[in-house]
Amino acid sequence: MLRLAVPVNAAALKVAALSLAVLCGARLMLGPLAAAAPATGLRIESPMVRETLPGQTTGSAYLVIHNESDVARRLLGAATPAAREIQIHDMSLRDGIMRMRQVTDGVAIPARGKVAFVAGGLHLMLVGLQAPLSAGSDVPLTLRFDRGGELTIPIRVVSIDDTTSQPKK
């Protein structure tokens, strides 16, 4: 265990914490930088979830994952304290019938590519909501990737009528 026996101010403490995080290979998420993880080459764009009604037990989250590295990555899962679990789902139209299936083997994020989680396609299904999601609030979302990578971001809860916040493919 490392103990410091010298007085430090808040700025010095932040520098020490950042240095320790870098030495340990961790990612330190601070405020507006929370949607980017430069060490992993992953960047999240337009994260949002629709507000829910009282009694509603599921919700859907949408976002775009950019892989700015030269190595393909895989989204393995996600978690939030707002729900019991998050499942990755995919919707497709086949023979005039819209079908939704759970994706259990993760989603490939190609090197130098992106994957959009949008209504009518891939999305994150929040199952077992702890409480209704209210428009204007933020919910923490942790995305779990291969190679031990995790990225925690705030995800904005938008009005059920909002059609402008939806990420684009």
Phi and psi restraints in degrees (value plus and minus 20) as a CYANA .aco file:
   2 LEU   PHI    -116.5   -76.5
   2 LEU   PSI     107.3   147.3
   3 ARG   PHI    -143.4  -103.4
   3 ARG   PSI     114.1   154.1
   4 LEU   PHI    -119.2   -79.2
   4 LEU   PSI     110.5   150.5
   5 ALA   PHI    -130.1   -90.1
   5 ALA   PSI       2.5    42.5
   6 VAL   PHI    -138.7   -98.7
   6 VAL   PSI     126.1   166.1
   7 PRO   PHI     -89.3   -49.3
   7 PRO   PSI     121.6   161.6
   8 VAL   PHI    -152.9  -112.9
   8 VAL   PSI     128.3   168.3
   9 ASN   PHI    -112.6   -72.6
   9 ASN   PSI     156.4   196.4
  10 ALA   PHI     -81.3   -41.3
  10 ALA   PSI     -60.9   -20.9
  11 ALA   PHI     -84.1   -44.1
  11 ALA   PSI     -63.0   -23.0
  12 ALA   PHI     -85.0   -45.0
  12 ALA   PSI     -57.1   -17.1
  13 LEU   PHI     -84.7   -44.7
  13 LEU   PSI     -60.8   -20.8
  14 LYS   PHI     -83.4   -43.4
  14 LYS   PSI     -61.9   -21.9
  15 VAL   PHI     -83.3   -43.3
  15 VAL   PSI     -62.7   -22.7
  16 ALA   PHI     -84.5   -44.5
  16 ALA   PSI     -62.5   -22.5
  17 ALA   PHI     -84.2   -44.2
  17 ALA   PSI     -62.1   -22.1
  18 LEU   PHI     -84.6   -44.6
  18 LEU   PSI     -61.8   -21.8
  19 SER   PHI     -81.9   -41.9
  19 SER   PSI     -63.9   -23.9
  20 LEU   PHI     -83.8   -43.8
  20 LEU   PSI     -61.6   -21.6
  21 ALA   PHI     -82.2   -42.2
  21 ALA   PSI     -61.8   -21.8
  22 VAL   PHI     -85.7   -45.7
  22 VAL   PSI     -63.6   -23.6
  23 LEU   PHI     -81.8   -41.8
  23 LEU   PSI     -54.7   -14.7
  24 CYS   PHI    -106.9   -66.9
  24 CYS   PSI     -23.8    16.2
  25 GLY   PHI      58.2    98.2
  25 GLY   PSI      -4.3    35.7
  26 ALA   PHI    -107.5   -67.5
  26 ALA   PSI     144.5   184.5
  27 ARG   PHI    -128.2   -88.2
  27 ARG   PSI     108.1   148.1
  28 LEU   PHI    -120.3   -80.3
  28 LEU   PSI      97.0   137.0
  29 MET   PHI    -118.8   -78.8
  29 MET   PSI      98.8   138.8
  30 LEU   PHI    -145.6  -105.6
  30 LEU   PSI     100.0   140.0
  31 GLY   PHI      24.9    64.9
  31 GLY   PSI    -143.4  -103.4
  32 PRO   PHI     -86.7   -46.7
  32 PRO   PSI     -34.1     5.9
  33 LEU   PHI    -101.4   -61.4
  33 LEU   PSI     -22.2    17.8
  34 ALA   PHI     -83.4   -43.4
  34 ALA   PSI     -37.6     2.4
  35 ALA   PHI    -112.0   -72.0
  35 ALA   PSI     -14.0    26.0
  36 ALA   PHI    -153.3  -113.3
  36 ALA   PSI     123.1   163.1
  37 ALA   PHI    -149.4  -109.4
  37 ALA   PSI      61.0   101.0
  38 PRO   PHI     -74.8   -34.8
  38 PRO   PSI     -53.4   -13.4
  39 ALA   PHI     -84.9   -44.9
  39 ALA   PSI     -46.9    -6.9
  40 THR   PHI    -121.7   -81.7
  40 THR   PSI     -32.6     7.4
  41 GLY   PHI      57.3    97.3
  41 GLY   PSI      -7.4    32.6
  42 LEU   PHI    -121.6   -81.6
  42 LEU   PSI     120.0   160.0
  43 ARG   PHI    -157.6  -117.6
  43 ARG   PSI     117.7   157.7
  44 ILE   PHI    -128.2   -88.2
  44 ILE   PSI     112.5   152.5
  45 GLU   PHI    -140.8  -100.8
  45 GLU   PSI     121.7   161.7
  46 SER   PHI      32.6    72.6
  46 SER   PSI      26.5    66.5
  47 PRO   PHI     -90.2   -50.2
  47 PRO   PSI     110.9   150.9
  48 MET   PHI    -176.0  -136.0
  48 MET   PSI     134.6   174.6
  49 VAL   PHI    -156.1  -116.1
  49 VAL   PSI     123.6   163.6
  50 ARG   PHI     -99.8   -59.8
  50 ARG   PSI     125.9   165.9
  51 GLU   PHI     -81.6   -41.6
  51 GLU   PSI     136.8   176.8
  52 THR   PHI    -142.6  -102.6
  52 THR   PSI     143.4   183.4
  53 LEU   PHI    -113.5   -73.5
  53 LEU   PSI     135.7   175.7
  54 PRO   PHI     -74.9   -34.9
  54 PRO   PSI     114.3   154.3
  55 GLY   PHI      70.4   110.4
  55 GLY   PSI     -34.8     5.2
  56 GLN   PHI     -92.9   -52.9
  56 GLN   PSI     110.9   150.9
  57 THR   PHI    -124.8   -84.8
  57 THR   PSI     -24.6    15.4
  58 THR   PHI    -152.6  -112.6
  58 THR   PSI     137.3   177.3
  59 GLY   PHI    -169.7  -129.7
  59 GLY   PSI     146.1   186.1
  60 SER   PHI    -142.6  -102.6
  60 SER   PSI     115.8   155.8
  61 ALA   PHI    -133.5   -93.5
  61 ALA   PSI     125.7   165.7
  62 TYR   PHI    -151.7  -111.7
  62 TYR   PSI     129.1   169.1
  63 LEU   PHI    -193.3  -153.3
  63 LEU   PSI     152.5   192.5
  64 VAL   PHI    -142.5  -102.5
  64 VAL   PSI     109.5   149.5
  65 ILE   PHI    -124.1   -84.1
  65 ILE   PSI      99.6   139.6
  66 HIS   PHI    -121.5   -81.5
  66 HIS   PSI     111.3   151.3
  67 ASN   PHI    -127.3   -87.3
  67 ASN   PSI      84.2   124.2
  68 GLU   PHI    -115.0   -75.0
  68 GLU   PSI      -5.3    34.7
  69 SER   PHI    -122.6   -82.6
  69 SER   PSI     154.7   194.7
  70 ASP   PHI    -111.9   -71.9
  70 ASP   PSI     -12.0    28.0
  71 VAL   PHI    -139.9   -99.9
  71 VAL   PSI     109.0   149.0
  72 ALA   PHI     -82.9   -42.9
  72 ALA   PSI     124.8   164.8
  73 ARG   PHI    -145.3  -105.3
  73 ARG   PSI     150.7   190.7
  74 ARG   PHI    -158.8  -118.8
  74 ARG   PSI     106.1   146.1
  75 LEU   PHI     -98.6   -58.6
  75 LEU   PSI      99.6   139.6
  76 LEU   PHI    -115.5   -75.5
  76 LEU   PSI     -49.6    -9.6
  77 GLY   PHI     158.1   198.1
  77 GLY   PSI    -196.4  -156.4
  78 ALA   PHI    -172.4  -132.4
  78 ALA   PSI     143.5   183.5
  79 ALA   PHI    -170.9  -130.9
  79 ALA   PSI     133.5   173.5
  80 THR   PHI    -172.2  -132.2
  80 THR   PSI     126.3   166.3
  81 PRO   PHI     -89.4   -49.4
  81 PRO   PSI     -31.1     8.9
  82 ALA   PHI     -98.2   -58.2
  82 ALA   PSI     -32.9     7.1
  83 ALA   PHI    -162.5  -122.5
  83 ALA   PSI     136.4   176.4
  84 ARG   PHI     -84.0   -44.0
  84 ARG   PSI     -60.1   -20.1
  85 GLU   PHI    -175.8  -135.8
  85 GLU   PSI     143.4   183.4
  86 ILE   PHI    -143.0  -103.0
  86 ILE   PSI     110.1   150.1
  87 GLN   PHI    -133.0   -93.0
  87 GLN   PSI     124.0   164.0
  88 ILE   PHI    -107.4   -67.4
  88 ILE   PSI     106.4   146.4
  89 HIS   PHI    -142.2  -102.2
  89 HIS   PSI     135.1   175.1
  90 ASP   PHI    -152.6  -112.6
  90 ASP   PSI     116.9   156.9
  91 MET   PHI    -132.4   -92.4
  91 MET   PSI     124.6   164.6
  92 SER   PHI    -168.9  -128.9
  92 SER   PSI     132.3   172.3
  93 LEU   PHI    -123.2   -83.2
  93 LEU   PSI      98.3   138.3
  94 ARG   PHI    -155.2  -115.2
  94 ARG   PSI     106.4   146.4
  95 ASP   PHI      34.5    74.5
  95 ASP   PSI      18.2    58.2
  96 GLY   PHI      56.0    96.0
  96 GLY   PSI     -12.4    27.6
  97 ILE   PHI    -138.7   -98.7
  97 ILE   PSI     108.1   148.1
  98 MET   PHI    -100.1   -60.1
  98 MET   PSI     105.6   145.6
  99 ARG   PHI    -140.8  -100.8
  99 ARG   PSI     124.1   164.1
 100 MET   PHI    -144.3  -104.3
 100 MET   PSI     112.9   152.9
 101 ARG   PHI    -154.0  -114.0
 101 ARG   PSI     129.3   169.3
 102 GLN   PHI     -99.3   -59.3
 102 GLN   PSI     115.8   155.8
 103 VAL   PHI    -117.2   -77.2
 103 VAL   PSI      92.4   132.4
 104 THR   PHI    -120.4   -80.4
 104 THR   PSI     -33.3     6.7
 105 ASP   PHI    -123.8   -83.8
 105 ASP   PSI      -5.5    34.5
 106 GLY   PHI      64.2   104.2
 106 GLY   PSI     159.1   199.1
 107 VAL   PHI    -146.9  -106.9
 107 VAL   PSI     104.7   144.7
 108 ALA   PHI     -92.7   -52.7
 108 ALA   PSI     113.4   153.4
 109 ILE   PHI    -133.5   -93.5
 109 ILE   PSI      84.6   124.6
 110 PRO   PHI     -84.1   -44.1
 110 PRO   PSI     132.2   172.2
 111 ALA   PHI     -77.5   -37.5
 111 ALA   PSI     114.3   154.3
 112 ARG   PHI      37.8    77.8
 112 ARG   PSI       5.9    45.9
 113 GLY   PHI    -145.8  -105.8
 113 GLY   PSI    -191.3  -151.3
 114 LYS   PHI    -167.8  -127.8
 114 LYS   PSI     138.1   178.1
 115 VAL   PHI    -152.8  -112.8
 115 VAL   PSI     108.7   148.7
 116 ALA   PHI    -120.4   -80.4
 116 ALA   PSI     111.3   151.3
 117 PHE   PHI    -122.7   -82.7
 117 PHE   PSI      86.5   126.5
 118 VAL   PHI    -154.7  -114.7
 118 VAL   PSI     142.0   182.0
 119 ALA   PHI     -80.1   -40.1
 119 ALA   PSI     115.7   155.7
 120 GLY   PHI      65.2   105.2
 120 GLY   PSI     -15.7    24.3
 121 GLY   PHI    -165.0  -125.0
 121 GLY   PSI    -163.0  -123.0
 122 LEU   PHI     -81.5   -41.5
 122 LEU   PSI     120.4   160.4
 123 HIS   PHI    -179.1  -139.1
 123 HIS   PSI     144.9   184.9
 124 LEU   PHI    -120.5   -80.5
 124 LEU   PSI      99.9   139.9
 125 MET   PHI    -117.1   -77.1
 125 MET   PSI      95.7   135.7
 126 LEU   PHI    -104.2   -64.2
 126 LEU   PSI      97.0   137.0
 127 VAL   PHI    -131.8   -91.8
 127 VAL   PSI     114.1   154.1
 128 GLY   PHI      54.7    94.7
 128 GLY   PSI      32.3    72.3
 129 LEU   PHI     -77.0   -37.0
 129 LEU   PSI     117.3   157.3
 130 GLN   PHI     -96.2   -56.2
 130 GLN   PSI     -48.4    -8.4
 131 ALA   PHI    -182.3  -142.3
 131 ALA   PSI     142.5   182.5
 132 PRO   PHI     -79.6   -39.6
 132 PRO   PSI     125.5   165.5
 133 LEU   PHI    -110.2   -70.2
 133 LEU   PSI     103.5   143.5
 134 SER   PHI    -121.1   -81.1
 134 SER   PSI     112.0   152.0
 135 ALA   PHI     -74.7   -34.7
 135 ALA   PSI     118.8   158.8
 136 GLY   PHI      75.5   115.5
 136 GLY   PSI     -32.6     7.4
 137 SER   PHI    -114.5   -74.5
 137 SER   PSI     148.6   188.6
 138 ASP   PHI    -137.2   -97.2
 138 ASP   PSI     126.2   166.2
 139 VAL   PHI    -143.6  -103.6
 139 VAL   PSI     112.2   152.2
 140 PRO   PHI     -92.2   -52.2
 140 PRO   PSI     117.9   157.9
 141 LEU   PHI    -151.1  -111.1
 141 LEU   PSI     105.7   145.7
 142 THR   PHI    -127.8   -87.8
 142 THR   PSI      99.9   139.9
 143 LEU   PHI    -116.5   -76.5
 143 LEU   PSI     111.4   151.4
 144 ARG   PHI    -130.5   -90.5
 144 ARG   PSI     101.9   141.9
 145 PHE   PHI    -132.4   -92.4
 145 PHE   PSI     146.6   186.6
 146 ASP   PHI     -83.2   -43.2
 146 ASP   PSI     152.3   192.3
 147 ARG   PHI      40.8    80.8
 147 ARG   PSI       6.5    46.5
 148 GLY   PHI      52.9    92.9
 148 GLY   PSI      -7.7    32.3
 149 GLY   PHI    -104.5   -64.5
 149 GLY   PSI     114.5   154.5
 150 GLU   PHI    -149.4  -109.4
 150 GLU   PSI     126.5   166.5
 151 LEU   PHI    -158.0  -118.0
 151 LEU   PSI      99.6   139.6
 152 THR   PHI    -125.4   -85.4
 152 THR   PSI     108.3   148.3
 153 ILE   PHI    -153.5  -113.5
 153 ILE   PSI     136.2   176.2
 154 PRO   PHI    -102.5   -62.5
 154 PRO   PSI     119.6   159.6
 155 ILE   PHI    -140.2  -100.2
 155 ILE   PSI     105.7   145.7
 156 ARG   PHI     -97.1   -57.1
 156 ARG   PSI     113.0   153.0
 157 VAL   PHI    -109.4   -69.4
 157 VAL   PSI     101.2   141.2
 158 VAL   PHI    -130.3   -90.3
 158 VAL   PSI     140.1   180.1
 159 SER   PHI     -78.1   -38.1
 159 SER   PSI     127.1   167.1
 160 ILE   PHI     -80.6   -40.6
 160 ILE   PSI     -44.1    -4.1
 161 ASP   PHI    -110.8   -70.8
 161 ASP   PSI     -26.0    14.0
 162 ASP   PHI     -93.2   -53.2
 162 ASP   PSI      97.3   137.3
 163 THR   PHI    -129.1   -89.1
 163 THR   PSI     -22.8    17.2
 164 THR   PHI    -111.9   -71.9
 164 THR   PSI     -40.5    -0.5
 165 SER   PHI    -104.2   -64.2
 165 SER   PSI     -33.0     7.0
 166 GLN   PHI     -80.2   -40.2
 166 GLN   PSI     107.7   147.7
 167 PRO   PHI     -80.3   -40.3
 167 PRO   PSI     133.3   173.3
 168 LYS   PHI    -120.7   -80.7
 168 LYS   PSI     129.5   169.5
